[in-house]
Each structure stands twice: as C-alpha cells, then as structure tokens.
C-alpha cells in the first residue's frame, strides 16, 4: 500500500473528533487512525487532491469492486481504498478536479522523461510528493490569484472548509459577480477556457507567481498559437503582461506585449460591451486593427511597436498578435487604467 497522498493536517481538519484521542494517547496520529481504522471504515477525506467521486467517474471499471449497500461484499471499501492499494502504483491520475495530468506534464516538461523511465509512476506522484509543497500548477485555474484576490476564500481553505480555491470557485465563486479569477496556459500551444460570471483574466502564456517573481511570464507567447475562450462573465483576454517597475519608492509598472514574433492568440466568445482585451501601454498608431476572413473576424497587428530580440532593441511591424473570431465589426475603445492592468475594450 502507498500512503504518499495522505495529508495529516487535512485529515484532522475533516475528522476533528480524532484530536482528543490523539491528545489522550489512544492513537498516535491521524495517519495511524486511517491505516488501522479509517481506510476500512470508508473515510476518504485524506488529501486536498483526492476526490472520491472524481476517481470513480474517471475509472468506471472500478465501480463493481467498490462496496455499496447493494454490493456489500465488494473487495474495496471505497475508490480511495483501491487507489492506495493499487491505483497510485498503476499511475491512475484522474483523482481530482484540481489536478490535470496532461497539463502538469506539459507545464513541467522536465518530468515527462522521468515518468517514461519509471522514476515517477506519474506526474501526480511528483505532484503529491513535491509539487504541492513547491506551489506548482496542476491545471489552468490559477489558485494563487484566486486566493490572493479573495481573502475570505483563502481563510476557508486554510480551515479545511474547502480543499482548494478551485473547489470554492466551482461550487460558489463562479456564480458570484464580485469574484476575480484567472486561467492560464503553458509555454506551448494551449486551449484555455474561462467560466464564471465575475472578472476573469485569460492567459494563453505561462504564469509563474511562485516566490514573488518579478518576471512571472514564461516566454511571453513567442512561437505559441493559443486559443482563449471566454465564458459568461467579464473576461479579459491577456495580450500583454505587467511587471514591476524599477527605481523609486513607487515605480510605475511596465507592460509588454505577448505573441511578438511567430504565434498569436485566437480569441473566441468575445462579448461586445462586456469583455476586454489587455494590450501593452502604447499608442493606437502602433497597432493595426482590421477585419479579415470576409469581414467575419478581426485581426490585431503591431505597427511600429518598439520591442527587443535577445536584448537588442528592434521594431515589430505587421506581426499578428491576435485574431478575434466573429469580431469583424468591432472597433477599439480605450478604458481607463484600473488598479491592476491598463485595459482596452473592443466593442
């Protein structure tokens, strides 16, 4: 049996009646309780990154072997019981809505050969042993941005009321108009889909907010062909990023464009009058915006935008950075600067 996934603190937060027994010395720990009693008794809340329903739905072959009132003699008390005995070692990774094996291995490509040669049974094995502690990203939902923007949710997650910010967003936050969230891609070609009625930022490029990095973008979209799909809320499609300025007590943040050079973003489900597009802080004369594909879609190109290649100053011209599907009749309107980004609205 493999108990790598077991999280002592989370287990005790879900089953608080165990603490008096531990304090009294009846059992040594939550882990000891689970191994001796909880696993066979059908307890499943042992990790923020294991969900019983997700595991059984993702592995339908297991359902006949898990005990139910109609099948009391099945060999496994729960799906988790199977996962600990066999599924983890078998490399079964459909275990949680907050973990996506394909995304994780794409986001951290150094892991793929380690999975292929058997160093790790799966990306998930790396994630539960190292990635969780290191704050690595396990799917397109940007957990840190959501928790940093919603302190009440962060407190509820710490207390164990929700496994993750992602769980809160799926159950409640996506229906609350005042919530801010973000979705992101990797440094390769991605399809990033937004959902929720609040304020949502959609990045096709890779984010890395760990350790408060001053340059949180991986590659800036060069050589990427990303598809950004809006939802029902106020989506902001990110064609530029912001980094902290240098010098002075309150330096002005700097913005820079994504998708300079080969590659561009395809934007879908742009809602006129509601959604916005984040552009670099430049003059309109440095952009070309015109309809294409028989006036069905809208292209955004650079027009003398100053940039650099390998640290050498240069100028970008006639470089497509985005195509807005169904946006052939849109025009550009500037929005005022907000507290986080300089935004532009096409509507």
C-alpha positions in Angstrom: 0.0 0.0 0.0 1.2 3.5 -0.7 0.1 6.4 1.5 2.1 9.2 -0.2 -1.2 11.1 -0.8 -2.1 11.2 2.9 -2.2 14.8 4.4 -2.2 14.6 8.2 -3.3 18.2 8.7 -6.2 18.0 6.2 -7.3 14.6 7.6 -7.6 16.0 11.1 -9.4 19.1 9.8 -12.0 16.9 8.2 -12.4 14.5 11.2 -11.8 16.8 14.2 -13.2 14.2 16.6 -9.9 12.4 16.3 -7.8 15.1 18.1 -9.0 14.3 21.6 -8.0 10.6 21.0 -4.5 11.8 19.8 -4.2 14.1 22.8 -5.1 11.3 25.1 -2.5 9.0 23.5 -5.1 6.5 22.4 -3.8 6.8 18.8 -0.5 8.5 17.8 -1.7 10.3 14.7 -4.4 10.7 12.1 -2.2 8.6 9.8 -2.2 5.7 12.3 -6.0 6.1 12.7 -6.6 6.0 9.0 -4.4 2.9 8.4 -5.8 0.9 11.3 -9.5 2.0 11.1 -10.4 4.8 8.7 -9.5 3.2 5.4 -11.6 0.1 6.1 -14.4 2.2 7.5 -14.7 4.2 4.2 -13.2 7.5 5.2 -12.0 9.3 2.1 -11.1 12.9 3.1 -7.3 12.4 3.4 -6.0 14.9 0.8 -6.9 18.1 -0.8 -6.0 16.4 -4.1 -8.1 13.3 -3.9 -11.9 13.3 -4.7 -13.8 10.0 -4.4 -16.4 10.9 -7.0 -13.8 12.1 -9.5 -11.8 8.9 -9.1 -14.8 6.6 -9.6 -16.1 8.6 -12.5 -12.7 8.7 -14.1 -12.2 5.0 -13.6 -15.6 3.4 -14.2 -14.0 -0.1 -14.3 -13.7 0.1 -10.6 -17.3 0.7 -9.6 -18.3 -3.0 -9.5 -15.5 -3.6 -7.0 -16.3 -0.9 -4.5 -18.7 -1.6 -1.7 -22.3 -0.2 -1.7 -25.5 -1.1 0.1 -26.4 -3.2 -2.9 -22.9 -4.7 -3.2 -21.7 -5.1 0.4 -19.1 -7.8 -0.3 -17.1 -6.0 -2.9 -13.3 -6.1 -2.2 -12.7 -2.3 -1.8 -14.3 -0.1 0.9 -14.0 3.0 -1.4 -12.4 4.2 -4.5 -9.7 5.6 -2.3 -9.1 2.2 -0.8 -8.4 0.9 -4.3 -6.2 3.9 -5.1 -4.0 3.3 -2.1 -3.7 -0.4 -2.7 -3.3 -0.4 -6.5 -4.3 2.8 -8.4 -1.4 5.0 -7.3 1.2 2.5 -8.3 -0.7 1.8 -11.6 -0.4 5.5 -12.5 -4.1 6.3 -12.3 -4.3 10.1 -12.3 -7.9 11.1 -12.7 -8.2 11.7 -9.0 -9.3 15.3 -8.5 -10.9 18.3 -10.4 -7.8 20.2 -9.2 -5.3 18.0 -11.0 -4.8 17.5 -14.7 -2.0 15.1 -15.6 -1.6 16.3 -19.2 -1.4 19.9 -18.2 1.1 19.2 -15.4 3.5 17.3 -17.6 3.2 19.9 -20.3 3.7 22.7 -17.8 6.8 21.0 -16.4 8.3 19.1 -19.4 11.3 18.0 -17.4 9.1 15.5 -15.7 7.9 13.6 -18.8 11.1 11.6 -19.3 11.2 10.8 -15.6 7.7 9.3 -15.9 8.7 7.4 -19.1 11.8 5.9 -17.4 9.9 4.9 -14.3 11.5 7.4 -11.8 7.9 8.5 -11.1 4.8 6.4 -11.8 3.0 9.5 -13.0 3.1 13.3 -12.8 0.7 13.0 -9.9 3.3 11.1 -7.9 5.7 14.0 -8.3 2.9 16.5 -7.6 1.8 15.0 -4.2 5.4 14.5 -3.1 7.0 17.7 -4.3 4.7 19.9 -6.4 2.2 20.7 -3.7 4.9 21.9 -1.3 6.5 23.9 -4.1 3.3 25.6 -5.2 3.4 24.1 -8.7 0.4 24.5 -11.0 -1.7 21.4 -11.6 -4.4 22.8 -14.0 -5.4 26.0 -15.9 -7.1 27.6 -12.9 -4.6 30.0 -11.1 -5.1 29.1 -7.5 -2.8 31.8 -6.1 -4.5 34.7 -7.9 -7.9 33.5 -6.7 -6.8 33.1 -3.1 -4.9 36.4 -3.1 -7.9 38.2 -4.5 -10.5 36.6 -2.2 -9.2 36.6 1.4 -12.4 35.0 2.7 -11.9 32.0 0.5 -8.2 31.7 1.5 -9.3 31.6 5.1 -11.9 28.9 4.4 -9.3 26.8 2.5 -6.9 27.1 5.4 -9.6 25.9 7.8 -10.4 22.9 5.7 -13.9 24.0 4.7 -12.8 23.7 1.0 -10.0 21.6 -0.3 -8.7 24.4 -2.7 -9.7 27.7 -4.1 -10.6 25.9 -7.2 -13.2 23.8 -5.3 -14.8 27.0 -3.9 -14.8 28.6 -7.4 -16.5 25.6 -9.0 -19.1 25.4 -6.3 -19.8 29.1 -5.5 -17.3 31.6 -6.8 -18.2 31.2 -10.5 -21.7 32.3 -9.7 -20.6 35.4 -7.7 -20.2 38.6 -9.8 -17.6 40.2 -7.4 -15.1 37.3 -7.6 -11.9 37.7 -9.6 -10.2 34.6 -11.1 -7.7 33.7 -13.8 -6.9 30.9 -16.1 -3.6 30.2 -17.8 -1.9 28.1 -20.4 1.7 26.8 -20.7 4.7 27.8 -22.8 3.3 25.6 -25.7 0.1 25.7 -27.7 -2.9 25.7 -25.4 -6.7 26.0 -25.4 -7.6 28.0 -22.2 -11.3 28.1 -21.4 -12.9 30.6 -18.9 -16.1 30.1 -16.9 -17.8 32.2 -14.3 -19.9 35.4 -14.1 -17.2 37.6 -12.4 -14.0 39.2 -13.5 -11.8 36.6 -15.2 -8.4 37.0 -16.8 -7.4 34.5 -19.5 -3.7 34.0 -20.2 -2.6 31.8 -23.0 1.0 32.2 -21.8 2.6 30.5 -18.9 2.4 32.2 -15.4 4.8 31.6 -12.6 3.9 33.6 -9.5 5.8 31.4 -7.1 8.4 33.2 -4.9 7.0 36.6 -5.9 8.9 36.6 -9.2 9.5 39.9 -10.9 9.1 38.3 -14.3 6.2 35.9 -14.0 5.7 35.1 -17.7 7.2 32.1 -19.4 8.3 33.1 -22.9 5.7 35.8 -23.5 3.9 33.8 -26.1 6.6 33.7 -28.8 6.1 30.7 -31.0 2.7 29.9 -29.3 -0.6 29.5 -31.0 -3.1 29.7 -28.2 -6.9 29.7 -28.2 -8.6 31.8 -25.5 -12.3 31.0 -25.0 -14.4 33.4 -23.0 -17.3 32.5 -20.6 -20.4 34.3 -19.4 -18.6 36.8 -17.2 -16.4 39.9 -17.7 -13.5 38.2 -19.4 -10.2 40.0 -20.0 -8.1 38.4 -22.8 -4.5 38.9 -22.0 -2.3 40.1 -24.9 0.2 41.8 -22.6 1.6 41.4 -19.2 2.7 43.7 -16.4 5.9 43.6 -14.4 7.0 45.8 -11.5 8.9 48.9 -12.4 12.5 49.7 -11.3 13.6 52.6 -9.2 11.9 55.0 -6.8 9.7 54.2 -3.8 6.7 53.6 -6.0 7.9 52.6 -9.5 5.4 52.6 -12.3 4.6 49.0 -13.5 5.7 48.2 -17.1 3.6 46.4 -19.6 4.9 44.4 -22.5 3.2 42.5 -25.4 2.7 38.8 -25.8 2.9 37.0 -29.1 5.6 39.1 -30.6 7.1 37.1 -33.5 5.7 33.7 -34.7 2.4 32.8 -33.0 -0.7 34.6 -31.9 -3.9 34.2 -29.8 -7.2 33.2 -31.3 -10.0 34.7 -29.2 -13.4 33.1 -29.1 -16.7 34.1 -27.4 -15.8 37.7 -27.1 -18.9 39.6 -25.8 -19.2 43.1 -27.1 -19.7 45.7 -24.4 -18.7 43.3 -21.6 -15.3 41.7 -22.3 -12.0 43.5 -22.7 -8.5 42.9 -24.2 -5.3 43.7 -22.3 -2.9 45.5 -24.7 0.5 46.9 -24.0 0.6 50.5 -22.9 1.2 52.0 -26.4 -0.4 54.5 -28.7 -3.1 53.3 -31.1 -0.9 54.3 -34.0 1.3 51.4 -33.1 -1.5 48.9 -33.8 -3.3 47.8 -36.9 -6.8 46.5 -36.3 -8.8 45.4 -39.3 -11.4 42.8 -40.4 -10.3 39.6 -42.1 -11.9 36.4 -43.5 -14.7 38.2 -45.4 -15.1 40.7 -42.6 -16.1 37.9 -40.1 -13.1 38.1 -37.8 -10.8 40.9 -36.6 -7.0 40.9 -36.7 -4.7 42.8 -34.3 -1.2 43.5 -35.7 1.8 45.5 -34.5 2.6 48.7 -36.5 6.0 50.0 -35.4 5.9 48.8 -31.9 9.3 49.1 -30.1 10.5 45.8 -28.7 13.7 43.8 -28.4 15.1 40.5 -29.6 17.7 38.8 -27.4 18.1 42.1 -25.6 18.7 44.1 -28.8 16.1 46.9 -29.5 14.1 46.4 -32.6 10.7 47.3 -34.0 7.8 45.0 -34.6 5.6 45.6 -37.7 2.8 43.6 -39.3 3.0 40.9 -36.7 -0.3 39.4 -35.9 -0.8 39.1 -32.1 -4.5 38.1 -32.1 -7.5 37.2 -34.1 -10.9 37.7 -32.7 -13.4 35.2 -34.1 -16.7 36.8 -35.0 -15.2 40.3 -34.3 -15.1 41.8 -37.8 -17.5 44.6 -36.9 -15.7 45.7 -33.7 -13.6 48.8 -33.1 -11.2 49.8 -30.4 -12.1 51.9 -27.4 -9.7 52.7 -24.6 -10.6 52.1 -21.0 -9.2 54.0 -18.0 -6.3 52.3 -16.1 -7.5 50.1 -13.3 -5.6 49.0 -10.2 -4.1 46.0 -11.9 -3.8 46.4 -15.6 -4.1 49.0 -18.3 -7.1 47.7 -20.3 -8.5 48.2 -23.7 -12.1 47.4 -24.7 -13.1 46.3 -28.1 -16.8 46.9 -28.5 
